[in-house]
Amino acid sequence: MRLMPLKRISQLIFVLILLLCAYVLAQLSWQVIALFYPNTTQTLDTASSPTISQAVPSQQDYLQRIRAANLFGTPVDNTKDIAPKTVIKTDNIRETRLNITLLGLIKGDNSVAVINYQGKQGAYKENEWIADQGRTKVRLISIETDHIIIENNSVPEKLLLPDAKRPQSFSTASSARSGSPSQSIDFGSDNIQNLIGGNIREVMSSDPLSLMKYMSLVPEKSGNAMTGYRINAGQDKRLLQATGIKPGDIITHLDGVPVNTIDISKFYQLLQTANHVALTLRRNGKPVTMDIRL
């Protein structure tokens, strides 16, 4: 009997080892498939004459299972707002009893409200604190067309514009400025536009708070009655110097109409529509009239 060469024997053993490894890998593969796709193995075991479409999940099935497993993160529903804006129902909100007055407001993309709180006047945007000292926490929540909503120690309250007598229209009147010295200020000049960053109407509409660095207005009272607005200089005094307005001047009339009968929202509307405004000031007890060209 002729013996098989040693080299031939080693080759056969190698082939048998390869076949054994292939079998073991096949068994492991089916166990992994059964782990992730149990329905597939059940189909292979129970179907009498399985077809390719029954045994192998379709491409759509794979996509659905991948999505269900969230392998690439939790899906986001783009049809819903991630942080929806809270809608405040103002009908059931009571009016505030705080010592606070809404002097005027601008409703728009950059809404702002001018508020006098405990004798201190300021311009505020939504979500800004009006008072945050000790137990007193007052915050501006929402600016509406004719009122604002504040949060008084976490309780929403409503603050309305004062029911002051409003003129039907702004017309040029000479009674308030007769015999008084006058001067003209052109806000359309290159010098002033370069200073404030553009046309005065556009600045008032887009970013009215930016003008507070040049000046601020504080109500001037005689007893309990307001007689006008005192002009205070801001950090940047160049605008007052360019216009000839002096710190301490008191605005008393606008186009001949007393300013204590005009709310600030009407004042801003006037700036948006008029070509020029006659401004009457009280300077050192004497009236001064300025023709403001817009």
C-alpha positions, 0 to 999 in steps of 0.5 A, spaced: 500 500 500 502 506 497 502 511 503 500 518 501 505 524 501 506 528 508 505 534 504 498 532 501 496 530 508 497 537 511 493 540 505 487 536 506 487 537 514 488 545 512 482 544 507 478 541 513 479 546 518 477 551 513 470 548 512 469 547 519 471 555 520 466 556 514 461 552 518 462 555 525 461 562 521 455 560 518 452 558 524 454 565 528 451 569 522 445 566 522 444 567 530 446 574 529 441 575 524 436 571 528 438 576 534 436 583 530 431 580 525 427 574 529 421 574 524 426 572 518 428 566 522 421 564 523 419 565 516 425 560 514 423 555 519 415 555 518 415 557 510 414 550 506 417 553 500 420 560 501 422 565 496 427 570 496 422 575 498 420 572 504 427 570 507 430 576 506 428 583 508 427 588 503 431 595 502 425 598 505 424 594 511 432 595 513 431 603 512 425 602 517 428 598 522 434 603 522 430 609 523 426 605 529 433 603 532 435 611 532 442 609 530 444 616 527 440 620 533 433 621 535 429 624 529 427 631 530 420 633 527 421 639 523 413 641 523 413 643 530 417 649 534 423 647 538 421 652 543 414 655 542 413 662 544 408 663 550 402 666 548 399 670 553 392 671 554 391 678 556 383 678 557 384 675 564 390 679 567 388 684 572 391 691 571 397 693 576 397 697 582 404 699 582 407 706 582 408 705 575 406 709 568 407 707 561 409 713 557 409 710 550 411 704 546 413 702 539 410 696 537 414 692 531 420 688 530 424 692 535 418 693 540 420 698 546 416 701 552 418 708 555 416 707 563 416 711 569 417 707 575 417 710 582 419 717 579 425 714 574 424 713 567 427 708 562 426 705 555 425 697 556 425 691 551 421 685 552 424 680 558 428 686 561 428 687 568 424 694 570 426 693 578 430 687 581 431 689 588 430 685 594 423 682 594 421 687 588 422 684 582 418 687 576 420 685 569 417 687 562 414 681 559 410 683 552 409 689 548 402 690 545 399 695 541 396 699 547 398 696 553 404 692 556 404 686 560 409 686 566 411 680 571 410 683 578 413 677 583 412 672 578 404 674 577 402 677 570 399 684 570 397 689 565 399 696 564 395 701 560 397 707 556 394 713 560 387 716 558 390 723 556 387 728 552 390 727 545 390 732 539 386 730 533 392 732 529 398 736 529 398 742 526 403 748 526 401 753 531 404 760 532 401 762 539 406 758 543 412 760 539 410 768 537 416 773 539 421 767 541 428 766 538 428 760 533 433 756 529 433 750 524 436 743 525 436 739 519 436 731 521 437 730 514 444 733 514 450 728 512 453 730 519 448 728 523 446 722 519 453 720 520 453 721 527 447 717 529 448 712 523 443 713 518 436 717 517 432 719 523 426 715 521 430 709 520 433 709 526 427 711 530 424 705 527 429 699 527 433 701 534 430 707 538 434 705 544 441 707 540 439 714 541 439 714 549 447 714 548 446 722 546 440 724 550 434 722 555 428 725 557 425 726 564 418 729 565 418 736 568 413 737 573 410 743 577 406 740 583 403 734 581 402 736 573 407 735 568 409 741 564 414 738 559 420 734 558 427 736 561 433 734 556 439 730 559 445 729 556 447 722 554 454 719 554 456 722 547 454 729 547 456 730 540 448 730 537 446 736 542 452 740 540 451 739 533 443 741 534 444 746 539 440 743 544 442 744 551 442 740 557 437 742 561 432 745 556 425 743 557 420 741 551 414 744 552 410 744 545 410 740 539 407 744 533 404 748 538 401 743 542 403 742 549 407 735 550 403 733 556 397 732 552 401 728 547 403 720 548 410 718 546 407 713 541 403 719 537 410 723 538 413 717 534 408 717 529 409 724 527 416 723 526 415 718 521 410 722 517 412 729 518 417 733 514 418 738 519 416 739 526 416 745 530 419 744 537 418 749 543 423 749 549 424 753 555 431 755 556 432 759 562 425 761 563 424 763 556 421 760 550 426 758 544 423 755 538 426 750 533 424 748 526 426 740 526 427 738 519 426 730 518 
